[in-house]
Amino acid sequence: MKQAQFRVSENEERVHCTLQKEGQGRPTSKAVQSAIVMDLARALGIEADNHAKLSEQVKLLKTDLASSNSLAERRVLMSLERIMDNWTVQPATSEWNSDFDFEEDAQMSPFKNFLCPLTKEVMKDPVVLESSQNYERTAIEYWFRRCIEDARDPTCPVTGQVLKSTEMKPNIGLAGAIEEWVSRNIEIQLKSAVQCLSENQPPVDSVEWVLDVIYKISEEHPSNRYRVRHAGVVLLMVKVLRNCSKSMGTHMRGKALMTLLSMAKDEESKNIMLGEGITRLAIHSLIGSSEKEKEYAVKLLLEFSRDEAYCTKIASEKGALVLLSSMAGNLEHPALSNLAEEVLKQMERVEDNVQHLAAAGRFEPLLSRLCEGTDDVKIEMARIMGRMTLTNSSKEQIARKCAKTLVQLLSKPEGRAPSLQALCNLSVLDDNATILVDSAVIPALTDILFENQDDSELKELATSIVANIVQHPGQWELASIDNRGHSMQSETTVFRLLGLLAHVSPQCQVSVLRILYGIASSPQASESVLTHIKSGDGIKTIIPFLEHPEVEHRINAFRLTRILSGTFGEDLANELKPADKLPLFKDKLLDNQSTDGERSDAACILANLPLSEDEVKTVLGSSFVRWTVVTLKDRLRSTSWRTTRSSSCLEEGLLGLLLHFTQSPDLQTVSVVKEHSLMNIFREQLNFRLKPRVKQLAALGLKNLSESRRTLISTGDLEVQLSHGFCSSLVFMCGKGPPELPVCAIHNVSCEEDNQFCLLRSNCIKPLVDLLTDEDTNVQIAAVEALSTLVIDTSNNFKRAVDELELLGVVEAAITLFTEVRPGILQERLLWMIERILRVESDINRHSLNQSLVRALVEAFKHGNANAKGYAQDALTNLKQLSGVSGKNSSQSRPRR
């Protein structure tokens, strides 16, 4: 049987080839898809607009290919299904419909010939082919390009006719008719829009319809934007956005901003928006909840910022620059970040915006003008910087980039004041001190400071900057302040600073006192500065400021005097006592109106001053002890005071004041010590690990009280105390002697429990031993001195005392520390103590086997100071490591400390 043969038409072949290529996944357009469907319909003998018939044929084809294993055929089927789905979409003409009815002006639907057969949309530029069919120019051009790509003759999509020419002639008549139809409908839609937006509370759906229509008019018919404006729709849209912003929601606000952005391309519409406050509304939308709202808000601001006049308006709106800067730095949303950055860059062009931008944290425009501008511009930028409130991070950023420029401006008379203001602003940040010093600011400032000119404002600024720089140790200690190599801590500088106090303004005096305090506080410069202050009669110069009527003067004078009292307490006392100024510090302590800083410094000064027994009684008085103890306990119960300098300083001062009462063995003082349990107070202070000075003072207080115990025993005052105490009343009432108290292993006499002069009975030995491992050497020395009071007696009972110290771990801790320390005061103190302990015959053999101890003693004997060598020699002799050249009596001729 012969196989049936079917002829394939040229049109069918073309359709098959086209579908094959579409099945390869190449991008296509709606116009091409429409043309393909028309070709397919002709091949099947079906009308192109008969969607049902075409869909039925596609379904049949799908059934036929269901069992096919051909990948190419399956791709053709998928491509055809996609094309058919797009083809069945109805023409998008619904946007011309509204819910508003007009008796006279009814809306007109587009005529069929207004629609392009390929796009199914109203044509804007209709052209006619030689087949007499009309198309949208861009759509038919795209189809022709596809035909060329497929290497086939161009055809008319509607008729399928192969065209001899692709010439496209404008259909002027049809274009005019369409334009008239568009104009008519635009007029109708504008009337509907005005009616909708004029309502007090227009429905959200109606507002959305208006926004869609206006956006379409603006984008598709830009020449009609003026009609939108003339109809008053722009004004109404802004008012609705302003009045109904909250009820509209973020989606509607975003759509409104999108529509206004499109209309902003009309210059007069833009002016209307700005006049109605659209800038403020757009800025408010920068914090919207949707990305679209924020996106169109930024785009609208970007559109406005293209004009310099509008840039100024945007910058003047509250919060605008802060929000834009924040958005520009948000890398999580790069699209918004880039848009915000563009707006800011547009605004940077305007000189008037520089200050606003800097206030929002965007300093680049200001810094670039300050570093690269003309002298006048630099001075103006410095003036702006001096008036600004800056964050710490911005202060550091500015200082690193512009400090040298600001210093250079100091050489210009007109630039001095603005530059000093700016430098003063930057110097408040501690971290900027090194940057400013490296920029050679100190020579320029001291030149102003010590010049013979009567410009108090410049001097005030210069002294304030220097005071800020020297508040902490740093690079300034190594810097020269002039071409002669003088430093801030040199004698010449200190003398000149002291001289300034007599003839500068009050504000300048405060800064000079701050400078003196700053350089005197530096660990590297303190010793020389304090010496220069003393030699330059600085103590006499500073004392009057302690009673200055202004608080700032007094605060800084007290701080400086506190440092002086630590080194030159006796010289300070010699200046204060003739003028009867000692009570000033006690009065300051008791005055609740005084600042915390004044009270803290007053306590430290009074503690550092050498006072005789009479002065302790007359100036301080026994009643003052109670106030000191109560205040100290209140401070200890507080949880917040420990973090402040003044509170920490006050505690040190209060402990120092109590030390005055531990240095007098008279009976009245002994009574005060026992009444207020001073030994217990000192013991409690040994636990504060973060305050070395507090621990040192507490250990010294225990040392003084322990020494007083020896004095009381040697003078016989111990019996007096016992005869007037609790036991005497028992004698009176019972007629018999007091009960016998246990004999103290340390003192070989009876020490009652919680004795305020016995370290053993008051449980102070263990805390003192713990201090031997402290990180602060001064604390260790004080602890050793306190423990050394327990080995002074070398009588027959001394062995019992050493055995007790062995049990408490004192001996082992002292020896361990001694084997680790370097030559110095601590080593000498430990040697004195260890040499005493090694006098006990029963312990010599055991300690002589301690090779670490022996080696440490030998090293001290070789490299220690004179006292240390002598103690080491005696200790080695006791251990029988040396022959008794000088014997045991040698140490007795040397002082204990």
C-alpha positions in Angstrom: 0.0 0.0 0.0 1.3 3.4 -0.8 1.9 5.7 2.1 -0.3 8.9 2.1 1.5 12.1 1.5 0.4 15.5 2.7 1.7 18.7 1.3 2.9 21.3 3.8 2.1 24.9 2.8 4.6 27.7 3.0 2.6 29.3 5.8 2.6 26.1 7.8 6.3 25.6 7.3 6.9 29.2 8.5 4.7 28.7 11.6 6.6 25.4 12.5 10.0 27.1 12.1 8.9 30.0 14.2 7.5 27.9 17.0 10.7 25.8 17.0 12.8 28.9 17.6 10.5 30.2 20.2 10.8 26.9 21.9 14.5 27.5 22.3 13.6 30.1 25.0 14.7 33.3 23.2 13.1 36.5 24.6 10.1 37.7 22.7 7.5 40.4 22.8 3.7 40.6 22.9 3.8 41.9 19.3 5.7 38.9 18.0 3.5 36.5 19.9 0.4 38.1 18.4 1.9 37.8 14.9 2.7 34.1 15.5 -0.9 33.4 16.6 -2.2 35.1 13.5 0.0 32.9 11.3 -1.1 29.8 13.2 -4.8 30.7 12.8 -4.4 31.1 9.1 -2.6 27.8 8.9 -5.5 26.1 10.7 -8.1 28.1 8.7 -9.5 29.8 11.8 -10.3 33.4 12.5 -7.5 35.0 14.5 -9.9 36.4 17.1 -11.6 33.0 17.6 -9.9 32.2 20.9 -12.0 29.2 21.7 -11.3 27.4 18.3 -7.5 28.1 18.6 -7.4 26.9 22.2 -9.2 23.7 21.2 -6.7 23.0 18.4 -3.8 23.6 20.9 -5.4 21.0 23.2 -5.6 18.5 20.4 -2.0 19.1 19.6 -1.1 18.6 23.2 -2.9 15.2 23.2 -1.0 14.1 20.0 2.3 15.0 21.6 1.6 13.6 25.0 3.4 10.3 24.2 6.2 12.0 22.2 9.8 11.6 23.5 11.1 14.4 21.3 12.5 17.3 23.4 12.1 19.7 20.5 8.4 18.9 20.1 7.8 19.4 23.9 9.5 22.7 23.8 7.3 23.8 20.8 4.2 22.8 22.8 5.3 24.7 25.9 6.1 27.8 23.8 2.7 27.6 22.1 0.9 27.3 25.4 2.7 30.4 26.7 1.9 32.4 23.6 -1.8 31.4 23.7 -2.1 32.4 27.4 -0.8 35.9 26.5 -2.9 36.2 23.4 -6.2 35.6 25.4 -5.6 38.7 27.6 -8.2 41.3 26.7 -7.2 44.8 25.7 -6.2 47.0 28.7 -8.8 49.7 28.3 -10.3 49.5 31.8 -8.3 52.4 33.0 -10.6 54.7 31.0 -13.6 53.5 33.1 -14.7 55.1 36.3 -17.6 55.0 38.7 -18.5 58.6 38.0 -21.4 59.3 35.7 -21.9 62.5 33.7 -25.1 63.3 31.9 -23.4 65.4 29.2 -19.8 64.0 29.1 -20.0 60.2 28.7 -16.8 58.3 28.4 -16.0 56.7 25.1 -14.5 53.3 24.7 -11.8 53.1 22.0 -12.9 52.1 18.5 -11.5 48.7 17.3 -9.3 50.4 14.7 -7.7 52.4 17.5 -6.1 49.2 18.8 -2.9 47.8 17.4 -3.5 44.2 16.3 -0.2 43.2 17.8 -0.2 45.0 21.2 -4.0 45.2 21.6 -3.5 48.7 23.0 -4.5 52.1 21.7 -1.9 53.3 19.2 0.2 56.4 19.8 2.0 56.4 16.4 -0.1 54.4 13.9 1.5 53.5 10.6 0.0 51.7 7.5 1.7 49.0 5.5 1.3 48.1 1.8 -1.2 45.5 3.0 -3.4 48.5 4.1 -3.2 47.3 7.8 -2.5 49.7 10.6 0.0 49.0 13.4 1.8 50.7 16.2 5.1 51.7 14.8 7.3 50.1 17.5 5.4 46.9 17.4 5.6 46.3 13.7 9.3 47.3 13.6 10.0 44.7 16.2 8.1 42.1 14.1 10.1 43.0 11.0 13.4 42.6 13.0 12.3 39.1 14.1 11.6 38.2 10.5 15.1 39.2 9.4 16.6 37.3 12.4 14.7 34.2 11.2 16.0 34.7 7.6 12.5 34.9 6.1 10.6 37.5 4.2 8.7 40.1 6.2 5.0 39.5 6.3 1.9 41.4 7.4 0.8 39.7 10.6 -2.9 40.2 10.0 -3.1 39.1 6.4 -0.1 36.9 6.2 0.9 38.6 3.0 4.6 38.6 2.1 5.6 42.2 1.8 7.6 43.5 -1.0 8.5 46.6 1.1 8.7 47.3 4.8 7.8 50.9 4.3 5.6 52.3 7.1 3.6 55.4 6.3 2.2 57.5 9.2 -1.6 57.3 9.3 -2.2 61.0 10.1 -6.0 60.7 10.0 -6.1 57.8 12.4 -3.5 59.5 14.6 -5.7 62.6 14.7 -8.8 60.6 15.6 -7.0 58.8 18.3 -5.6 62.0 19.7 -9.1 63.6 19.8 -10.4 60.5 21.5 -7.5 60.6 24.1 -8.1 64.3 24.7 -11.8 63.8 25.2 -11.3 61.0 27.7 -8.5 62.8 29.5 -10.9 65.7 30.0 -13.5 63.4 31.3 -11.1 61.6 33.6 -9.7 64.9 35.0 -13.3 66.0 35.9 -13.8 62.7 37.6 -10.5 63.1 39.4 -11.3 66.6 40.6 -14.7 65.5 41.8 -13.2 62.6 43.8 -10.3 64.5 45.4 -12.5 67.4 46.3 -14.4 65.3 48.8 -13.5 65.7 52.5 -12.7 62.1 53.0 -12.4 60.5 49.5 -12.7 56.7 49.5 -9.4 54.9 49.3 -10.4 53.0 46.2 -11.4 56.1 44.4 -8.2 57.8 45.3 -6.2 54.8 44.0 -8.2 55.0 40.7 -7.3 58.7 40.4 -3.7 58.1 41.0 -3.5 55.3 38.4 -5.2 57.5 35.8 -3.1 60.6 36.5 0.1 58.5 36.4 -1.0 56.9 33.0 -1.8 60.4 31.6 1.6 61.8 32.8 3.7 58.8 31.5 1.9 58.0 28.3 0.8 61.5 27.3 3.4 63.8 28.8 2.2 66.7 26.6 -1.1 66.7 28.6 0.6 67.2 32.0 -0.3 70.9 31.8 -4.0 69.9 31.6 -3.6 67.9 34.8 -2.0 71.0 36.4 -4.6 73.4 35.1 -7.4 71.2 36.4 -6.0 71.6 39.9 -5.4 67.9 40.3 -1.7 68.3 41.4 -2.7 70.6 44.2 -5.5 68.3 45.2 -3.2 65.3 45.3 -0.8 67.0 47.6 -3.6 68.1 49.9 -5.1 64.6 50.1 -1.6 63.2 50.8 -1.1 65.7 53.6 -4.6 65.4 55.1 -5.2 61.6 54.7 -1.6 60.3 55.0 -2.3 58.1 58.0 -5.5 56.6 56.7 -4.1 56.0 53.2 -1.5 53.4 54.3 2.0 52.9 53.0 0.9 51.3 49.7 -1.2 54.3 48.8 1.4 56.8 49.9 3.9 55.1 47.8 1.6 55.3 44.8 0.8 59.0 45.4 4.5 59.8 45.6 5.1 57.8 42.4 2.4 59.9 40.6 3.7 63.2 41.9 7.2 62.2 40.9 5.9 61.7 37.3 4.1 65.1 37.4 7.3 66.8 38.8 8.7 66.6 35.3 6.4 69.6 34.7 8.3 72.6 36.2 5.1 74.5 37.2 3.7 71.4 38.8 6.9 71.1 40.8 6.5 74.6 42.0 3.0 73.9 43.2 4.2 70.8 45.1 6.9 72.7 46.8 4.6 75.5 47.7 2.2 73.0 49.3 4.9 71.4 51.4 5.5 68.2 49.4 9.2 68.2 50.6 8.0 67.7 54.2 5.6 64.9 53.2 8.3 63.2 51.2 10.7 63.4 54.2 8.1 61.9 56.4 7.8 59.0 54.0 11.5 58.2 54.4 10.5 56.3 57.6 7.6 54.5 55.8 7.1 50.8 56.4 7.4 49.8 52.7 10.4 50.0 50.5 8.3 51.4 47.6 7.1 54.3 49.7 10.7 55.2 50.7 12.0 54.6 47.2 9.6 57.1 45.6 10.1 59.6 48.5 13.8 59.6 47.8 13.3 59.8 44.0 11.0 62.8 44.5 13.7 64.5 46.7 16.3 63.7 44.1 14.1 65.3 41.4 13.8 68.4 43.5 17.5 68.5 44.4 18.6 69.0 40.8 17.9 72.7 41.4 20.2 74.4 43.9 17.3 76.5 45.2 15.3 73.4 46.0 18.4 71.9 47.7 18.3 74.6 50.3 14.6 74.0 51.0 15.3 70.3 51.5 18.2 70.9 53.9 16.1 73.4 56.0 13.4 70.7 56.7 13.8 69.2 60.1 15.2 65.7 60.1 15.7 65.6 56.3 19.5 65.3 56.3 19.6 62.9 59.3 17.2 60.5 57.6 19.0 60.7 54.2 22.4 60.2 55.8 21.1 57.2 57.7 19.6 55.7 54.6 22.8 56.4 52.6 24.8 54.4 55.1 22.4 51.4 55.2 24.1 48.8 53.0 21.2 46.3 53.6 19.2 48.2 50.9 21.7 49.2 48.3 19.2 50.7 45.9 17.8 53.1 48.5 21.3 53.8 49.7 22.5 54.8 46.3 19.5 57.1 45.7 19.9 58.8 49.1 23.6 59.3 48.4 22.7 61.0 45.1 20.4 63.4 46.9 23.1 64.2 49.4 25.7 64.8 46.7 23.4 67.2 45.0 23.0 69.1 48.2 26.7 69.2 48.9 27.0 71.6 45.9 25.3 74.4 47.8 27.5 76.4 50.2 24.6 77.1 52.5 23.9 73.4 53.1 27.4 72.7 54.5 26.5 73.4 58.1 23.2 71.5 57.9 25.0 68.5 56.4 27.7 68.6 59.1 25.0 68.8 61.8 23.6 65.6 60.3 27.0 63.9 60.6 28.0 64.4 57.0 31.3 66.3 57.4 33.0 65.7 54.0 31.8 68.9 52.4 32.9 71.0 55.4 36.2 69.2 55.7 37.1 69.4 52.0 36.3 73.2 52.1 38.3 73.6 55.3 41.4 71.8 53.8 41.2 72.9 50.2 39.3 76.2 50.1 40.5 79.7 50.0 41.6 81.4 53.3 38.1 83.1 53.6 36.4 79.8 53.1 38.7 78.0 55.6 38.0 80.7 58.2 34.2 80.4 57.6 34.4 76.6 57.9 36.4 76.9 61.1 33.8 79.4 62.5 31.0 76.9 61.7 32.9 74.1 63.3 33.5 76.1 66.5 29.8 76.6 66.9 28.7 73.0 66.3 27.9 70.3 68.9 30.0 67.3 67.8 29.9 63.7 68.7 33.1 62.0 69.9 33.5 60.1 66.7 33.1 63.2 64.6 35.6 65.1 66.7 38.2 62.5 66.1 37.4 62.3 62.3 37.7 66.1 62.0 40.9 66.3 64.1 42.7 63.7 62.0 41.9 65.4 58.8 41.9 69.1 59.7 44.0 69.7 62.8 47.0 71.0 60.8 44.9 73.3 58.8 43.4 74.8 61.9 46.9 75.3 63.4 48.0 77.0 60.3 45.1 79.4 60.5 46.4 80.5 63.9 49.1 82.4 62.1 46.5 84.7 60.4 45.1 87.4 62.6 41.6 87.1 61.1 41.7 83.3 61.5 42.8 83.1 65.1 39.4 83.3 66.9 37.5 80.9 64.6 40.4 78.4 64.6 40.7 78.6 68.4 37.0 78.0 68.7 37.2 74.9 66.5 40.3 73.6 68.2 38.6 74.1 71.6 35.7 72.1 70.4 38.0 69.2 69.2 40.2 69.2 72.3 37.4 68.2 74.6 37.9 64.6 73.4 40.8 63.0 75.3 41.8 60.9 72.3 42.4 64.0 70.2 45.2 65.3 72.5 47.9 63.3 70.7 46.6 64.3 67.3 46.6 68.0 68.2 50.1 67.8 69.8 51.4 66.1 66.6 49.9 69.0 64.6 52.2 71.4 66.5 49.3 73.1 68.3 51.0 73.7 71.6 53.7 76.1 70.4 51.0 78.1 68.6 48.8 78.2 71.7 51.6 79.1 74.1 52.6 81.9 71.7 49.1 83.4 72.1 49.1 82.6 75.8 52.3 84.3 76.7 52.1 87.2 74.2 51.8 90.7 75.7 48.5 91.4 74.1 45.2 92.5 75.7 42.9 90.0 74.0 41.4 88.1 76.8 39.0 86.1 74.6 42.0 84.6 72.6 43.9 83.8 75.8 40.8 82.1 77.3 40.4 79.9 74.3 44.2 79.1 74.2 44.4 78.2 77.9 41.3 76.1 77.7 42.7 74.1 74.8 46.0 73.5 76.5 44.2 72.5 79.7 42.1 70.0 77.8 45.3 68.5 76.2 47.3 68.1 79.4 44.5 66.5 81.5 46.0 63.1 80.8 49.6 61.9 80.3 50.5 61.8 76.6 52.6 63.2 73.8 52.5 66.7 75.2 55.1 65.6 77.8 57.7 65.2 75.1 56.7 68.2 73.0 58.5 71.5 72.8 56.5 74.7 73.3 58.9 77.1 71.6 62.1 77.2 69.5 64.2 77.2 72.7 63.2 73.7 73.5 61.1 74.4 76.6 58.5 71.9 77.6 55.2 72.2 79.4 56.8 70.9 82.6 59.9 73.1 82.4 60.7 75.7 85.1 60.3 78.6 82.7 56.8 77.5 81.6 55.6 76.7 85.2 56.8 80.2 86.4 55.1 81.9 83.4 51.9 80.0 84.2 52.0 81.1 87.8 52.6 84.6 86.7 49.5 84.6 84.5 47.3 84.0 87.5 47.8 87.5 88.7 46.6 89.5 85.6 44.3 87.3 83.3 40.5 87.1 83.2 38.7 84.9 85.7 37.9 82.3 83.1 41.5 82.3 82.0 42.5 81.8 85.7 40.4 78.6 85.8 42.1 77.2 82.7 45.6 78.1 84.0 44.8 76.2 87.3 43.6 73.3 85.2 46.9 73.4 83.2 48.9 73.3 86.4 46.9 70.5 87.8 47.2 68.5 84.5 51.0 68.8 84.2 51.4 68.2 88.0 49.3 65.0 87.7 51.4 63.5 85.0 53.5 60.6 86.4 56.4 61.7 84.1 56.2 65.4 84.8 54.8 65.5 88.3 58.0 65.6 90.4 59.6 68.4 88.4 56.4 70.5 88.1 55.7 70.3 91.8 59.2 71.3 92.6 59.0 74.3 90.2 55.6 75.3 91.7 57.2 75.3 95.2 60.4 77.1 94.1 58.3 79.7 92.3 56.2 80.6 95.4 53.4 78.7 93.7 52.0 77.5 97.0 51.5 81.0 98.2 50.0 82.0 94.8 47.5 79.1 94.8 46.2 79.2 98.4 44.0 82.4 97.9 42.1 80.5 95.2 41.0 78.0 97.9 38.5 80.6 99.1 37.6 82.2 95.8 33.9 83.1 95.4 33.6 81.2 92.1 33.2 77.4 92.3 35.4 76.6 89.3 38.3 78.5 90.8 37.9 76.7 94.1 37.5 73.2 92.6 40.7 73.5 90.5 42.7 75.1 93.4 41.7 72.3 95.7 42.7 69.6 93.1 46.1 71.2 92.6 46.7 71.7 96.4 45.8 68.1 97.0 48.7 67.0 94.7 51.1 69.5 96.3 50.2 68.2 99.8 51.3 64.7 98.8 54.8 65.9 98.1 55.2 69.1 99.9 52.8 68.7 102.8 55.2 70.3 105.3 55.8 73.4 103.1 52.1 73.7 102.5 51.4 73.5 106.2 54.0 76.2 106.9 52.0 78.5 104.6 48.6 77.6 106.0 49.3 77.5 109.7 50.5 81.2 110.1 47.3 82.3 108.3 45.2 80.0 110.4 43.9 78.2 107.2 43.9 74.7 108.6 40.2 74.9 109.8 39.3 75.8 106.2 39.6 72.2 105.1 37.6 70.8 108.0 34.9 73.4 107.4 34.8 72.4 103.7 34.4 68.8 104.7 31.5 69.5 107.0 29.8 71.9 104.6 27.1 70.1 102.7 27.0 72.9 100.2 30.5 72.1 99.0 30.9 70.0 95.8 32.0 66.4 96.1 35.3 67.3 94.5 36.0 70.0 97.0 35.2 67.8 100.0 37.3 64.9 98.6 40.3 67.1 98.0 39.9 68.8 101.3 40.0 65.4 103.1 43.1 64.4 101.2 44.9 67.7 101.8 44.1 67.5 105.6 45.2 63.9 105.7 48.5 64.7 103.9 49.4 67.7 106.2 51.8 66.9 109.1 49.8 67.7 112.3 51.2 67.7 115.8 49.3 66.0 118.6 47.9 69.4 119.8 46.8 70.2 116.3 45.1 66.9 115.9 43.1 67.7 119.1 42.4 71.3 118.4 42.0 71.4 114.6 40.3 68.0 114.2 39.0 67.1 117.7 37.7 63.8 119.0 34.2 64.6 117.8 35.5 64.8 114.2 36.5 61.1 114.4 32.8 60.1 114.8 31.9 62.2 111.7 34.7 60.6 109.7 33.8 57.1 110.7 30.1 57.6 110.0 30.8 59.2 106.6 33.2 56.4 105.6 30.7 53.7 106.5 28.0 55.5 104.5 30.3 55.5 101.5 31.0 51.8 101.9 27.3 51.0 102.0 26.7 52.9 98.8 27.0 51.0 95.5 27.4 53.9 93.0 30.1 56.1 94.7 32.9 53.7 93.9 32.9 54.6 90.2 33.6 58.3 90.6 37.0 59.9 91.1 35.8 62.3 93.8 34.2 59.6 95.9 37.3 57.4 95.7 39.4 60.3 96.6 37.1 61.1 99.6 37.5 57.6 100.9 41.3 57.9 100.7 41.1 61.3 102.5 38.9 59.9 105.3 41.2 57.0 105.9 44.1 59.5 105.9 42.3 61.6 108.5 41.9 58.6 110.8 45.7 58.0 110.5 46.2 61.2 112.4 44.5 59.6 115.4 46.6 56.5 115.2 49.9 58.3 115.6 49.3 59.6 119.1 49.6 57.3 122.1 48.0 59.6 124.7 45.0 58.3 126.7 42.4 60.5 125.1 43.3 59.3 121.6 43.5 55.7 122.8 39.9 56.1 124.1 38.8 57.5 120.8 40.4 54.6 118.9 38.7 52.0 121.1 35.3 53.8 121.0 35.1 53.9 117.2 36.9 50.5 116.5 39.4 52.1 114.1 41.3 48.8 113.7 38.2 47.1 112.5 37.6 49.9 110.0 41.1 49.7 108.6 40.8 45.9 108.4 37.6 46.2 106.3 39.4 48.4 103.8 41.9 45.8 102.9 39.4 44.0 100.8 39.0 46.6 98.0 41.2 45.2 95.3 40.7 48.1 92.8 42.0 50.9 95.1 45.7 50.4 96.0 45.9 53.7 97.8 43.0 52.7 100.1 44.7 49.4 101.0 48.0 51.2 101.6 46.4 53.7 104.0 44.5 50.9 105.8 47.7 48.9 106.3 49.6 52.0 107.6 46.7 52.6 110.0 47.1 49.0 111.3 50.8 49.5 111.6 50.4 52.7 113.7 47.9 51.0 116.0 50.0 48.0 116.4 53.0 50.2 117.3 50.8 52.1 119.8 50.2 48.8 121.5 53.9 48.4 122.2 54.1 52.0 123.5 51.1 51.4 125.9 52.8 48.3 127.3 56.2 50.0 127.7 54.8 53.1 129.4 52.4 51.3 131.7 49.3 52.9 130.2 47.9 49.5 129.6 47.3 49.0 133.3 45.6 52.4 133.4 43.3 51.4 130.6 42.4 48.1 132.3 41.8 49.8 135.7 39.3 52.2 134.2 37.6 49.7 132.0 35.0 47.0 132.4 37.0 45.0 134.9 37.2 47.9 137.4 33.5 47.9 137.7 33.5 44.2 138.6 36.0 45.0 141.4 33.7 47.6 142.8 30.5 45.5 142.6 31.9 42.1 143.5 34.7 43.0 145.8 37.1 40.7 144.0 39.7 41.0 141.2 38.9 40.9 137.5 38.9 37.6 135.6 42.3 36.7 134.1 42.5 37.2 130.3 44.6 34.9 128.1 48.1 36.1 127.5 48.6 37.3 123.9 51.3 35.2 122.0 52.6 38.4 120.3 52.6 40.9 123.2 53.1 38.5 126.2 50.4 40.4 128.1 46.6 40.0 128.3 44.9 41.3 125.1 41.1 41.3 125.2 39.1 39.9 122.3 38.8 42.4 119.4 41.5 44.6 120.9 41.8 47.8 118.9 45.6 47.8 119.2 46.4 44.1 118.7 46.6 42.7 115.1 46.3 39.2 116.4 43.1 39.7 118.5 41.5 41.9 115.8 42.0 39.2 113.1 44.1 41.6 111.0 47.1 39.3 110.3 45.5 37.1 107.6 44.3 40.2 105.5 47.7 41.7 105.8 49.4 38.5 104.6 47.0 38.5 101.6 48.3 41.9 100.7 51.8 40.6 100.3 50.7 39.2 96.9 49.1 42.6 95.8 50.2 44.0 92.4 51.0 47.4 93.9 54.4 47.7 95.5 53.4 50.5 97.9 50.6 48.3 99.3 53.1 45.4 99.8 55.5 47.8 101.6 52.7 49.0 103.9 51.7 45.4 104.7 55.2 44.4 105.5 55.6 47.4 107.8 52.4 46.5 109.6 53.5 42.9 110.0 57.0 44.0 111.1 55.5 45.5 114.3 54.8 41.9 115.4 58.6 41.0 115.5 60.0 44.0 117.3 60.3 42.4 120.7 63.2 39.9 120.9 62.7 39.0 124.6 62.4 35.5 126.0 58.8 35.3 124.7 59.9 36.1 121.1 60.0 32.4 120.1 56.3 32.0 121.0 55.5 35.0 118.8 57.4 33.7 115.8 55.7 30.3 116.3 52.4 32.0 116.2 53.3 33.9 113.0 54.5 30.6 111.5 51.0 29.1 112.1 49.4 32.1 110.6 51.5 31.9 107.4 53.3 35.2 107.9 56.8 33.8 107.8 56.3 31.6 104.7 54.6 34.5 102.9 57.4 37.0 103.8 60.1 34.6 102.7 58.3 33.8 99.4 57.9 37.5 98.6 61.5 38.2 99.5 62.8 35.6 97.1 60.9 37.3 94.2 61.5 41.0 94.8 64.2 43.2 93.3 66.5 45.5 95.3 64.6 48.5 96.7 62.5 49.6 99.7 60.4 46.5 99.7 63.4 44.2 99.8 64.9 46.2 102.7 61.7 46.1 104.7 61.4 42.3 104.2 65.1 41.8 105.1 64.6 43.6 108.4 61.6 41.4 109.2 63.2 38.1 108.1 66.5 38.8 109.9 64.5 39.2 113.2 62.6 35.9 112.6 65.8 34.1 111.9 67.1 34.9 115.4 64.9 32.1 116.8 67.4 29.2 117.3 64.8 26.4 116.8 63.9 27.6 113.2 67.4 28.2 112.0 68.1 24.6 110.8 64.8 24.4 108.9 65.3 27.8 107.1 69.0 27.1 106.4 67.8 24.3 104.1 65.7 26.7 102.0 68.1 27.3 99.1 65.8 29.9 97.5 66.0 32.0 100.7 69.8 31.6 100.9 70.3 32.6 97.3 68.1 35.6 97.7 70.0 36.7 100.9 73.3 36.3 99.0 72.0 38.5 96.1 70.8 41.1 98.6 74.2 41.0 100.3 75.9 41.6 97.0 73.5 44.1 95.3 71.3 45.7 98.0 71.7 49.2 99.5 73.7 49.7 102.7 70.9 48.7 105.1 69.8 45.8 103.0 73.4 44.4 102.9 73.7 44.7 106.6 70.4 42.9 107.2 71.3 40.2 104.7 74.7 39.7 106.3 73.1 39.3 109.8 70.5 36.9 108.3 73.2 34.8 106.6 75.2 34.7 109.9 72.1 33.5 111.8 71.7 30.7 109.2 75.4 29.9 109.7 76.1 30.7 106.0 78.7 33.3 107.1 81.0 33.5 110.1 79.9 36.0 112.7 82.1 39.0 111.6 79.8 41.6 113.1 77.7 39.3 115.2 74.0 39.6 116.0 74.5 43.0 117.5 75.2 44.6 114.1 71.6 44.9 113.1 70.6 46.5 116.4 72.7 49.5 115.5 70.9 50.0 112.2 67.5 51.8 112.0 64.5 49.6 111.4 63.3 51.7 108.5 
